Amino acid sequence: MTIFLILAPFGSFALLMLVTSAEISLFTSAAICLAVIGIDVYRGRSIKMLGAGSVVVFATLGAYVALVDPNLSHSAVKLTVDVGMLAISLVSLIIRKPFILQYALEETDAETARQPGFLKAVYLITWAWNGAIVLMMIGNALAIYVPGLPIWSSLVIAFAARNSAAFFTTWYPQYRKAKYGAPPANALTGTH
């Protein structure tokens, strides 16, 4: 359910951009981000860097579109959102607090979080999301700079990139646990 809450604002944004204006899409996505933050606070969880940063990106861009440039193309709006998400992720890496870490610590037991490979897995998953964001940026840039390209091509790239990162986010921790998990209680020393 956590991955659904993380992706809800972005999936809603992508869907709304197909059926309504950029302004409505951006402000609605900002509101969904605030709702996700509210759900986290209600559950006693922390306010996430990605959620708070996304509110700023969606609301700021929405204000820009509403007040400055209402004719900004849908592809340019999506590209700007992707740039904002990449900036949030890269800043989280620069300050050595990958945005995935907040989610991982809330979803993982304390023993697992203390294992040597835990932080490496968090960084790897964060970089997988960075790769997905870059692919989405490429898809949106192609839509802007290659006008004859069908609109669905950038949507396919975004869908594939986002879903691949989401799959990796759920698959990789299970893979690591199966490969490097704690040895069975009756295992001989040195056999694991």
Buried (B, 14 or more C-beta within 10 A) or exposed (E): EBBEBBBBBBBBBBEBBEEEBBBBBBBBBBBBBBBBBEEBEEEEBEEBBBBBBBBEBBBBBBBBBBEEEEEBEBBBBBBBBBBBBBEBBBEBBEEEEBBBBBBBBBEBEEEBBEBEEBBEBBBBBBBBBBBBBEBBBBBBBBBBEEEEBEEEEBBEBBBBBBEBBBEBBEEBBEEBBEEEEEEEEEEEEEEE
